[in-house]
Amino acid sequence: FGSRETLEQASFPLIFLAGSDFMASNPPKMCWAELEKETVAMVPWIGSGGKGLRLGRLATAKDVVDALAPHRGLQGCVAIVTGGSSGIGLETTKALTLAGCRVIVGCQKTEGQEQAIRNEIEKPGRGGYCLPHADVVVRSLDLSDVCSVIRFAKGVLASEKRLDFVVLNAGVMALPNLTHTVDGFEYQIGVNHFGHALLTRLLIPRLLQQSQKARIVILADQAHQRAKNFDVSDLHYRNRRYSAFGSYAASKLANVLFAKALAKRAPLDKIAVTAVHPGVIRTGLWKTVLGTSVTGMLRYAFSPDRTVPQGAATTMWACLAEEAARPESAGAYFAADFGSVAKPAAVAKAGDEVLAEALWRATEEQLEGALAARGYDLEGKPIPNFVSMRALGCRGGLP
């Protein structure tokens, strides 16, 4: 194939093969192949819909920005990335700043963490590029605590005049023992779903008020397909057996269902909502898996199929691609496949509107109960003359 420069200067039609995919370009504008494992990273293509840009499975987050938001095309935009201090979230943060965004990172702040984030962004890091003057703000956010979520949301709304991207990226995976949050939620669904659902609820009024359209991108997982016996009446394992991966799968199904229910309610001209599966990637999420069993260690060794920059490419595609903001993509679930950085994917249970509505109602009711026990209403406002149930010696949160 030759060098990138050779390909771009060629005057003849070019043909690319990626697995079973056939793509051609004439003229060969932006025609370069990042050949790795016989998969094309980025090539133009000609199909029934005319010319378009094809971003392959091995494209990185930087490739997506270079293609869809070059020359700091998002200058003036503001993004929130939960869990943006490590893994896919950190690479997403870096790519958004490359595109010109100001990024608010929400994470559980620890000593030296902010400097570690700066080091990854300002040095080549995993993505291989440097951003010495990135506009990144780190704010404390603990998604397992409704009060922390309220403080984070209020801080962001007070400091930012606009919000263009809300990337709900943070998560926990496969906790070996049944654990509940301070508010009574099973820990995995409490962080992965309920914390993000509350944050979204608190930010929605701003997204509806502003003139520009916003995007909400929810990080899901193909593991949601393995969620068996998804019981909306017992999401917190009070009356059934807990399993580490079963609970994780349920929390990821909740992410996909929440995206569908939220998109049904969000005005199409104001908010675009999508869920994405970035691939199976070795990140800090796996730290609990390694200690669960031999099966967990085998999964860590053999399951990953993409790098962190490649995984973040799917998130960035959902943030930037025109297709992701179209009405027909509202609430859709996108996943990387062999030939594409993101492709619509459908699973029967995840497409169950009745189940999505049942989860929406349960989420509203249970958040209301957890907030009331902490002295807040569903809008995050303090309840007048509130007396904590804990102060009376009773346990707050869910029954």
N, C-alpha and C positions, 0 to 999 in steps of 0.2 A: 504493500500500500504506500510506502514512502512516508515522508514527513508530513506534518500538518500543513506546512507552507506549500509543499508540492501539491497536495490535494486541493487546497484552496485556489491555486493558480491554474489548475488544469482546465482545459477548454473543451474536454470531451465528457460524455456522460459517464458517471461512475455508478457501479453496482456494488451493493454491500449485502453480505449474507450474515445473519445472526441466528444460528440454529435453523429453524424452519421459516424464519422471516425473510422476505425478499424486499429490498428497498433500493430505489434508484434516484439519482438526482441529475438534472440537467437544466441550467448550469449548476456546477458543484459548489454553490455558495455555502459556506460553513460546513464543508464536507470533510470531516476528519473522523477517523475511527480509532477509538481508544480500545484496541483489541486486548482483551484479557479473558481467558477461558472461553474464547470464541464468541464473545458477546459484544455487540457494539454499544459504546457508551453514549454517543450522541451523533445522529446523522439526520439530515432532512429526508423526507420521503414523499413519494407521490402515490396517492391512492384514490379511492372513489370520491373522497372529500376534497381533492385538490392538494396543493402543497401545504406542508405543515412541518413542525419541528418534532423529531422523534428523540426522546430522551430514554436511553436504554437502562436496563437494570443496574449496570455498573457505573452510571453517571453519579457524580458526587453532588453535594449541596452547592458547591461552588459552580459546577457545571450548570446547574439549574438557574442560579443567579445570573451567570454570564449569558445564558440564553434568553431569560425572561425578564430580567431587570438589570441590564448592563448600565455602566456609567452612573452608578448610585441612583438608579431610577426610583428608589423609594425615599429619597431625601425628604425629610419633614414628617415621615410616618412614624408611628409609635407601635411597638409590639410588646406583648407580655408573653414570657415563656416560663411556665412552671417547671421546676426541676431543671432549670437551665444552667446548672453548675457543673454538670458532668454528662458523659455519654452523648446520646443523640441530642439531648436538650442543649448542651454546650455547643455542639457543632451547629445546631439550628440558630442559636444566639449569634454565633460568629458569622454565619451566612447572612442573617438578616442585617447585621451591621455592615457587612460588605455591600449589601444592596442600598445602604443609606439610612436604615432605620435607627431610631433610638430604641433600645431594648431594656425592658424592666424584667430582671430575673427574679423569680419568686422561689426561694429555697430555704431549707433549714440552715441558717448561717452558723458556721463554725469558725474557729480561729484559723486565720490564714486562707480561708476559702476564697475570699474576694481576690486576693493576690493570685491564687492558683487559676482563677477564671481569667484574670488579666494576662497571666503568662501564656495560657493556651491561645488567647485571641491575638496577643501582640507578637507571638513567635509562630513559626511555621506550623507546629502542632500536627494533629492528625490530618488536617485538610491540606497542609502544604502551602499555606499562604499567611501573610502577616497583616495585621490591622493595628498599627501603633496608636491611632487616635480614635478608637471605637467608643461610641456613646452608649455605655452600658451602666445601668444602675442595679445594684443588688439589694433586694428587700427581703426581710424575714417572712417566711411563709411555712406554716406547719399545717398541711391539709388534713391532719388527723384531729384538729382542734378548731371548732367553729369560730371561737373567739379570735384565733390567729388569722383565719380566713377573712373575718370582718375587718380586722386591723389592716391587713394587706390591701384589701379592696378600697378602704377609705383613704389610705395613703396614696394609692395610685390615682384615684379619682381627684384627690386634692392637688396633686402635682402635675397631672397631664391634662391637656385641653382636648386631646383626641386619642382614640384607640383604633388602630387599623387591623391589628392581628392579635388574636388571643389563642395561644398555642397551649393546650392542656396536655402537657407532656409528662409531668411527674408521675411516678408510680412505684409500687412495691410488688414483689413477686414471690409466690410460693413460700410464705412464712410457715415454718414447720409445725407450729403449735397455734391453736385457736387463741387469738388475742383480740381484745376490743379496745377501741379508742376511748379517750376520756369522755366522749359523748355517747358511748354505748354501741357504736357501729362495729361490726366485724372489721378488723383492721384493713384488710386488702380492699374490700368494697368501700370502706370508709374513706380511704385515701384516694383510690383510683376513680371512684364515682361520686360519692356524696360530697367530698371536699370540693371537687371541681364543679359539681352541680350548684353548690352554694356560691362559689366564686362567680360562676356565669350569671346566676340570678342577680347578684349585686352589681355586676357590670352592665347588664342588659339595658337599663335606663339610659346610660350614656351612649351606648351604641345606637339606640333608637333616636336620640336627640340630635346627634351630629349629622352633618350633611353628607359626609362620605360613607361609602359602604364598608363594612367591616367583615372580616372572616374569622370564624371560630374553627380551629382545627383540633380534633380530639384524637390522641394517640390510642389506638386500639391494638388488637393482636389477633392473629389467626387462631390463637388458642380459644377464642370465644366459641369456635365450632365444637369444642369439647365440653361445653357447659351443659351438664346433664341435670335434669330435675331442677331447673331454675325456678325457685320457689319465692315469689314476690312476698308471700305472707311470712316467710322466715329467712330473710336475707342474711341474718346474723348468726345462724347456726345455734339457736336456742334449743331447738327440738329435733335436730338431726345431726348426723355424723359429719364432722369437719374433715376435709382433706386439703392439703397445701395447694396442689395444682387445680383441684376442683373449684376451690374458692377463687383462685386467680382467674380461671376461665370464666367464672360467673361475673367477676368484676369487669372483665373485658367485654363480655356480652352486654353488660350494663352500659358500657361506653358506647357501643354501637347502637343500642336501643335508644339511649339518651340523645344521640345525634339525630336520629330519625324523628323523635318526638319534639325536640327543640326546633328542628327545621320546619316542622309542620306549623309551628306557632310563630316563627320569626318572619317578618315581612321580607319578601325576596329582594326588594330594592334596598334593603337596609343591612341585612346580615346573611352571609353565606356560611352554611354549616356543613362540614364534612368530617368523616372519621377515616383514619388511615392505619394500615399495617405496614410498618417500615421494613419488615423482614426479620429474620432471627439473627440477632447481633450480640456479641459479647460486650456487655456493659456492666455497670455496678449492680444492675438488677439481679445478676446471677449469683451474687455473694451468698444469698440464702439457699439457693438451689444446690450449691456445692455441698452443703451440710445436711441435706435432706436424706440422701440415700445414694447407693451405687447408680441407680437409674438417673438421679440428678446429675451426677458427675459425667455419665455417658452423654446425657443431653447437652451438657456444657461443651463436651469435647467434639461432638459430631453434628449438633443441630445448627449452629450459626452458619448463615449463607451469605452475609453481606458485612461490610465494614461499617464503622460508625459514620464516616462521611457519606457513604452510599445510603445508609438508612435515613439520615437527615435529608437526603435528596427527595424522598417521598413526602416528607413534611413540607419542605420548601416548595415542591410542586403544588401541593394543596394551598399554599399561601399565595402563589404567584400565577398559576396557570389559569387562563381564561375559562377552560373547560370546567374547572373546579367551582367556579362561581356562577355557572349557568343554572337556570331554574330546574332543569332536569337532574342536576347533581345535588340538589338540596337534600341533606341528610344521607347522602350516599356513602358507601364504604369502599375505599380504594386501597389496593394492595399492589406491591411490586410483583411482577411475574418475570418469566425468562427474558422477554424482549422489551419490557417497558418499566420505567421508573414508577408508574402508577397506572392501574387499570381497574375499572369498576369490577367489583366482586360481589357476589350475592350468595347468601346462606339462608335457608328457609327460616330458621328460628330468628335470625337477626332481622329478617324482613317482616316479622310478625307484628303488625300494627296494634293488635289487641294487647299483646305482651308489652309493647313499647308504652302504650297508654297506661297499663296497669303499673308498670315501673315508675312512670311519671307521677302518678297519683301517690304511690307509696313513698317516693322520694320527697314530694312536697309535704306529706303528712309527717314523715319521720324527721325531716329537717325542722319543721315547725316545732315538733316536740323537743328536739335537742336544743334548739335556740331558746325556746321558752324556759327550759331548765337552766339556761345560762343568763337569762334576763334580757333576751332580744326577741324581736318579731322577725318575720320572714324577710323584711327589708333591711335587716341589720340594725334597726333602731332600738335603743334601750326601752324596756317596758317600764312605764312610770310606777313608782312605789313597789318595785320588784323586791321580793324576799326570796333568796336562794333556797331551793329545797335542800341543798347540801347543808346550809346553815341551820336547817331544822332537823338535821340528822337523817334525811332521806336521800336515796340515790337518785340523781338526776338522769336525764337522757332517756334512752329507749327502755321499755319493759324487758 
